[in-house]
Amino acid sequence: MKIDRHIWRTENNDLVWHGHPDAAFLEHPAGDDVADSILKRHGLLKKPDPAPEPEPAPKAAPQPASKMSRPPRNK
């Protein structure tokens, strides 16, 4: 089965989907062809729900325009 997300190996030698908090070492990058038996053995045959998208950072308010039309003259 061709996978569309990375599969990672944990320190306990288990395989988990990308985004799992115990993921430690990349085992199969997205696009790899992985045997169904391996996915079934590690409980990965059913694809998890996609990770939620992070909320965008709030945009900073624009700086007010300077009231000076030009810099002061040098005297």
Buried (B, 14 or more C-beta within 10 A) or exposed (E): EEBEBBBBBBEEEBBBBBEBEEBEEEBBEEEEEBEEEBBEEBEBEEEEEEEEEEEEEEEEEEEEEEEEEEEEEEE
